[in-house]
Amino acid sequence: MTMPLSIPPASADLLPRLIFWETTRGCNLRCVHCRATATELSSPDDLSTETCLNLIDQIASFSRPILILTGGEPLFRKDIFEIASYGTKKGLRMALATNGTLVDDDVADKIAAAGFQRVSISLDGADAATHDAFRMIPGSFDAAVAGLKRLRARGMSVQINTTVAKHNADQLPQVLKLTQDLGADAFHIFLLVPVGCGVEIGQEQMISARQYEEILNWWYDQSKTVMMDLKATCAPHYFRIRVQRIMDEKMRGETPQPFVAPGTQAKAGHVDVVTTPDGQGLPTPALSAMTRGCLAGTGVCFISHRGEVFPCGYLPVAAGDVKSRPFEEIWRDSPVFANLRNPHMLGGKCGQCEYKFICEGCRARAYAQTGDYMAEEPFCAYEPGERRVGEIHDLHMTSDSPMPETTIPWSEDARAAVARSPFFIRAKIVSFVEAYARENGLASINAGTVAAARCKGESLVR
């Protein structure tokens, strides 16, 4: 029996899965799509080293998210490796988002030593001419590729990001091949959001809603055969498209694609528990996951270089400031986050859509278009009403993703109980049930153990 359809859990039950931290606005490039206007030198408003380390303490005190150090160009900060090493010691999964042009041999060594588990580098075209025109610095493509190769030579997991716009939409097959040739573990496409500098190029570079549909359907086709973590970011419609395509395959009698694509299952870099030096074992998420569409304020947030907290880096509606309020309080109590955690508040056709619980539309594009972050997604071609909500919910919840890693023997009936739970909380269920078993001196876990843990009141065990 699957979980009943419901709105997301109360704020107190949610933990951040991904935190994007703009460590500085300083940058050596002038990208035309940047959500912020970068400066050549690091801003005096950047948080101090002491404040940065304190912020990591605050985050690690109640959660184990993936902490992505971004910018600007994070390598502009002289203390970036100190910050990363500290986060690693605190049990956080640290990732670095860089343009790659500053990654020489010495920097590559330092990145590897700091404990980063993944480095993302942006390639916004299949060739130097396309990428360099978008990044506005000649030679940036070749420098980024060289930096990526240095990281791969040191055994680093590398992700390639591509911002999709009119200038490169027809090059995606070539960029995909390039990512494979370079040995990347992940290829993430980002559909342009018209904020920051992106506002100025929105009319010129934004692709149409119909083009979004075509690209995301092509993306689904690639996910069937490409053994790489393929993820569409700022494209919550992709969750709807995956459900539509899987249902259509079932209706035709074909073997359907699993909701979590094989490449993501193989390359997501999942770890269930991170044990910190103080001996505290807490669950931590995979480097990539298929949960649902827009995660702004629910599983994701963005911290600016000044310490302001936003639902995501493209939605400029402040939820709080870590210089004046603890991060956990902002995460749990922000009215902005509370609104975003309630799909029933969605307006327009998003509010009427049967896919709203797994998609929600891009809240940043809605805000950019209307000034209301709960308004309908303006770049969605779908008209609600074609599917039954129950079918959609069941497919999303019962995805045949693998059983999370276990540290205690589990019987088949216990594993089956976990398989009936939503795939994106199975790791938490396993962690909770195993903790219950240890507390009670149990050497193995069966269905009765799961039921007993449920009776204890854990909300994740259904």
C-alpha positions in Angstrom: 0.0 0.0 0.0 1.4 3.4 -1.0 1.3 6.5 1.0 -1.9 8.6 0.7 -1.7 11.8 -1.4 -0.9 14.7 0.9 0.8 18.0 1.0 4.5 18.0 2.0 5.2 17.5 5.7 5.3 20.3 8.2 8.4 22.5 8.2 9.7 20.8 11.3 9.9 17.5 9.4 11.9 18.8 6.5 15.7 19.0 6.3 17.7 20.7 3.6 19.1 18.4 1.0 21.1 20.9 -1.0 22.4 24.2 0.1 24.0 26.5 -2.5 26.3 28.9 -0.9 27.5 32.0 -2.8 30.8 32.3 -1.0 31.8 35.4 -3.1 30.6 37.5 -6.0 34.1 37.9 -7.2 34.6 36.3 -10.6 37.0 36.3 -13.6 34.3 35.9 -16.2 31.4 38.0 -17.4 28.8 35.5 -18.3 25.7 37.0 -20.0 23.3 34.8 -18.0 24.7 35.3 -14.5 22.0 35.6 -11.8 24.4 38.1 -10.1 26.5 40.9 -11.5 30.0 39.7 -10.7 32.8 41.9 -9.7 36.5 41.4 -10.5 37.6 41.4 -6.9 35.9 39.7 -3.9 33.3 42.0 -2.4 34.0 43.5 1.1 30.5 42.2 2.0 31.6 38.6 1.7 31.3 36.7 5.0 34.4 36.5 7.1 36.2 33.1 7.5 35.0 33.0 11.2 31.4 33.6 10.2 31.7 31.0 7.4 32.9 28.3 9.9 30.2 29.3 12.3 27.6 28.9 9.6 28.8 25.4 8.9 28.5 24.6 12.6 24.9 25.8 12.5 24.1 23.7 9.4 25.7 20.6 10.8 24.0 20.9 14.1 20.7 19.6 12.7 21.2 18.3 9.2 23.7 16.7 6.7 23.0 18.4 3.4 25.2 18.6 0.4 26.9 22.0 0.7 27.8 23.5 -2.7 30.3 26.3 -2.6 29.6 28.6 -5.5 29.9 32.2 -6.5 30.8 34.2 -8.5 33.9 32.1 -8.7 34.5 30.5 -5.3 38.2 30.0 -6.1 38.6 33.7 -5.7 38.3 33.2 -1.9 41.7 32.6 -0.4 40.1 30.6 2.4 37.9 28.5 0.2 39.9 25.3 1.0 39.8 26.0 4.7 36.0 26.4 4.5 35.7 23.2 2.5 38.0 21.1 4.8 36.0 22.3 7.8 32.7 21.3 6.2 34.2 17.9 5.4 35.3 17.4 9.0 31.8 18.3 10.2 30.3 15.5 8.1 28.9 17.5 5.2 29.1 16.4 1.7 31.1 19.3 0.1 30.8 20.2 -3.6 32.4 22.9 -5.6 30.8 24.9 -8.5 33.5 26.6 -10.5 34.0 27.8 -14.1 37.1 25.7 -14.1 39.4 28.3 -15.7 41.5 28.7 -12.5 42.1 25.0 -11.9 45.8 24.6 -12.5 47.8 21.6 -11.1 48.3 23.2 -7.7 44.6 24.2 -7.4 43.5 20.7 -8.5 45.7 19.2 -5.7 44.1 21.5 -3.1 40.6 20.7 -4.3 41.2 17.0 -3.9 42.8 17.4 -0.5 39.9 19.6 0.8 37.5 16.6 0.6 35.2 17.8 -2.2 33.2 14.9 -3.3 32.1 16.5 -6.6 33.2 19.5 -8.7 30.9 21.0 -11.3 32.2 22.9 -14.3 30.0 24.8 -16.7 30.3 24.2 -20.5 27.8 26.3 -22.3 28.4 25.0 -25.8 30.0 22.1 -27.6 32.8 24.2 -28.9 35.0 27.2 -27.8 33.2 29.7 -30.1 29.8 29.1 -28.6 31.0 28.8 -24.9 33.3 31.8 -25.1 30.7 34.0 -26.6 28.3 33.2 -23.7 31.0 33.5 -21.1 32.4 36.7 -22.8 36.1 35.7 -22.2 38.1 34.2 -25.1 39.9 31.0 -24.1 37.5 30.2 -21.3 36.3 27.0 -22.9 39.8 25.5 -23.4 40.8 26.6 -19.9 37.6 24.9 -18.4 38.2 21.7 -20.2 41.9 21.6 -19.1 40.8 22.2 -15.5 38.3 19.4 -15.8 40.9 17.0 -17.1 43.2 17.8 -14.2 40.5 17.0 -11.7 39.7 13.7 -13.5 43.4 12.8 -13.4 43.2 13.1 -9.6 40.2 10.8 -9.4 37.7 13.6 -8.7 34.0 13.1 -9.5 33.2 15.8 -12.1 29.8 17.2 -13.2 29.3 19.3 -16.3 26.6 22.0 -16.2 25.1 23.6 -19.3 22.7 26.5 -19.3 20.3 25.9 -22.1 19.2 28.9 -24.2 18.8 29.8 -27.8 22.5 30.0 -28.5 23.1 26.3 -27.7 19.8 24.5 -27.7 20.7 22.7 -30.9 24.1 21.6 -29.6 22.9 19.5 -26.7 23.6 16.2 -28.4 27.2 17.3 -29.1 27.6 18.6 -25.5 26.3 15.3 -24.2 28.9 13.4 -26.3 31.6 15.8 -25.0 30.6 15.1 -21.4 31.0 11.4 -22.1 34.3 11.8 -23.8 35.6 13.8 -20.9 34.6 11.0 -18.4 32.1 13.1 -16.4 29.9 11.3 -13.9 27.0 13.8 -14.3 25.6 16.1 -16.9 23.1 18.6 -15.6 21.2 21.0 -17.9 19.9 24.3 -16.5 17.0 25.9 -18.2 17.5 29.7 -18.2 15.8 31.7 -15.5 15.4 35.4 -16.3 16.9 37.0 -13.1 20.1 39.0 -12.5 21.9 39.5 -15.8 19.5 37.0 -17.3 16.7 39.6 -17.3 18.6 41.6 -19.9 18.9 38.6 -22.3 15.6 36.9 -21.4 13.7 38.1 -24.5 16.7 37.3 -26.7 17.8 33.9 -25.2 14.7 32.3 -23.6 13.5 29.3 -25.6 9.7 28.7 -25.9 7.6 26.5 -23.8 7.2 24.1 -26.7 11.0 23.9 -27.1 11.2 23.1 -23.4 8.9 20.1 -24.1 11.0 18.9 -27.0 14.3 19.2 -25.1 13.0 17.5 -22.0 11.5 14.6 -24.0 14.8 14.2 -25.8 16.4 14.2 -22.3 14.1 11.4 -21.3 15.1 9.4 -24.3 18.8 9.9 -23.5 18.3 8.7 -19.9 17.3 5.3 -21.1 20.8 4.5 -22.4 23.3 7.0 -21.2 25.0 5.6 -18.0 25.6 9.0 -16.5 23.6 11.0 -13.9 21.5 13.2 -16.2 19.5 15.9 -14.4 17.3 18.7 -15.7 17.6 21.6 -13.2 15.2 24.6 -13.1 13.0 22.3 -15.2 10.4 20.8 -12.9 8.3 20.0 -16.0 10.7 17.1 -16.5 9.1 15.2 -13.6 5.7 15.4 -15.4 7.3 14.3 -18.6 8.9 11.3 -17.0 5.6 10.2 -15.5 3.8 10.8 -18.8 6.3 8.8 -20.8 6.5 5.9 -18.3 2.7 5.7 -18.3 2.5 5.7 -22.0 5.1 2.9 -22.2 3.1 0.8 -19.8 -0.1 1.4 -21.8 1.7 0.2 -25.0 2.8 -3.0 -23.1 6.5 -2.0 -23.2 8.9 -2.4 -20.4 8.8 1.0 -18.8 11.8 3.1 -17.7 12.2 3.3 -13.9 11.4 6.7 -12.5 15.0 7.0 -11.3 17.0 6.5 -14.5 19.7 3.8 -14.4 22.5 6.4 -15.0 21.4 8.4 -12.0 21.2 5.2 -9.8 24.7 4.3 -10.9 26.4 7.7 -10.7 24.5 9.6 -7.9 27.2 8.8 -5.4 24.8 7.8 -2.6 25.9 7.6 1.0 23.3 6.7 3.7 25.2 7.7 6.8 28.2 10.0 7.4 30.0 9.5 10.6 31.6 12.7 11.9 34.7 12.8 14.1 32.5 13.3 17.2 30.9 9.9 16.4 27.5 11.2 15.4 26.1 9.2 12.5 23.4 11.0 10.5 21.9 10.3 7.1 23.1 12.3 4.2 21.7 12.6 0.7 23.1 11.3 -2.6 25.0 13.8 -4.8 22.0 13.7 -7.1 18.5 12.4 -6.7 15.1 12.3 -8.5 12.6 13.5 -5.8 10.3 16.1 -7.4 10.4 19.3 -9.4 10.9 22.6 -7.8 12.6 22.1 -4.5 13.0 25.8 -3.6 12.5 26.2 0.1 11.6 22.5 0.6 14.8 20.6 -0.1 17.0 23.4 -1.4 18.0 26.9 -0.3 20.6 29.5 -1.3 22.8 31.6 1.0 24.2 34.8 -0.5 27.7 36.1 0.0 26.2 38.5 2.5 24.4 35.8 4.5 20.9 36.3 3.2 18.9 33.1 2.8 16.7 32.6 -0.3 14.6 29.7 -1.5 17.0 29.3 -4.4 19.6 31.3 -6.2 17.1 32.5 -8.8 14.2 33.5 -6.5 15.1 36.9 -4.9 12.6 36.7 -2.0 14.5 36.7 1.3 13.7 34.2 4.0 16.1 35.6 6.5 19.8 36.5 7.3 22.2 34.3 9.0 24.0 37.3 10.5 21.0 38.1 12.6 19.2 34.8 13.0 20.3 31.1 13.3 20.1 29.2 10.0 17.9 26.4 11.5 15.3 29.0 12.6 15.2 30.5 9.2 14.9 27.1 7.6 12.1 25.9 9.9 10.1 29.1 10.5 10.3 31.3 7.4 6.9 32.3 6.0 8.3 32.2 2.5 9.4 28.6 2.9 6.1 27.7 4.5 4.3 29.0 1.4 6.6 27.1 -0.9 6.0 23.9 1.1 2.3 24.0 0.4 1.4 23.1 -3.3 -2.3 24.0 -2.5 -1.3 27.6 -2.6 -0.1 27.4 -6.3 -2.0 29.7 -8.6 -3.2 29.6 -12.2 -3.0 26.3 -14.1 -0.3 25.1 -11.7 -2.8 25.1 -8.9 -5.2 23.0 -11.1 -2.6 20.6 -12.5 -2.7 17.0 -11.5 1.1 17.0 -11.5 1.5 19.8 -9.1 2.7 17.6 -6.2 5.6 16.3 -8.2 6.3 19.4 -10.4 5.1 22.7 -8.8 6.5 24.6 -11.7 9.5 26.9 -11.5 8.7 29.4 -8.7 11.6 31.7 -9.9 10.3 32.0 -13.4 6.8 32.6 -12.1 8.2 35.4 -9.9 10.2 36.9 -12.7 7.1 37.0 -14.9 4.4 38.1 -12.4 6.0 39.2 -9.2 4.2 36.3 -7.4 6.3 33.3 -6.7 3.2 31.1 -6.3 1.8 32.0 -9.7 1.7 29.6 -12.6 4.9 28.6 -14.4 5.0 30.8 -17.5 7.1 28.4 -19.6 5.0 25.3 -19.5 3.0 24.1 -22.5 1.0 21.4 -20.6 -2.7 21.9 -20.0 -4.0 20.2 -16.9 -6.5 17.4 -16.9 -5.1 14.4 -18.8 -4.2 12.1 -16.0 -5.6 10.8 -12.8 -3.8 12.1 -9.7 -3.7 8.7 -8.0 -1.9 7.0 -10.9 0.7 9.8 -11.0 1.2 9.7 -7.3 1.6 5.9 -7.2 4.2 5.9 -10.0 6.2 8.7 -8.3 6.1 7.1 -4.9 6.8 3.5 -5.9 9.7 4.0 -8.2 11.9 0.9 -8.5 15.1 2.5 -7.2 17.5 0.2 -5.4 17.3 -0.6 -1.7 19.6 1.7 0.2 22.8 0.2 1.7 22.3 -1.5 5.0 24.6 -2.2 8.0 22.4 -4.9 9.6 20.9 -8.0 7.8 17.4 -7.3 6.5 14.8 -10.0 5.7 13.0 -9.9 2.3 9.7 -9.0 4.0 11.4 -6.0 5.7 13.0 -4.9 2.4 9.6 -5.2 0.8 8.1 -2.9 3.4 10.8 -0.3 2.5 10.0 -0.7 -1.2 6.4 0.4 -0.6 7.6 3.7 0.7 8.5 6.8 -1.4 11.9 6.2 -3.0 13.3 9.5 -1.9 12.9 8.8 1.8 14.0 5.2 1.8 17.4 6.0 3.1 15.9 7.8 6.0 13.7 4.9 6.8 16.6 2.4 6.7 18.6 4.7 9.0 15.8 5.1 11.5 14.9 1.4 11.6 18.5 0.3 12.0 18.9 2.8 14.9 15.8 1.4 16.5 17.3 -2.1 16.1 20.6 -1.2 17.7 18.8 0.5 20.6 17.0 -2.7 21.2 19.9 -5.1 20.8 18.6 -6.7 17.5 21.1 -8.4 15.3 18.8 -8.5 12.2 15.7 -6.7 10.9 12.4 -8.3 9.8 9.0 -6.9 9.0 8.1 -7.0 12.7 11.1 -4.7 13.5 9.8 -2.2 10.9 6.3 -2.4 12.4 7.7 -1.9 15.9 9.7 1.1 14.7 6.5 2.5 13.1 4.7 2.1 16.5 7.4 4.2 18.0 6.0 7.1 16.0 8.5 7.7 13.3 6.6 9.7 10.6 8.7 8.3 7.7 7.7 4.7 8.3 4.4 3.9 6.7 
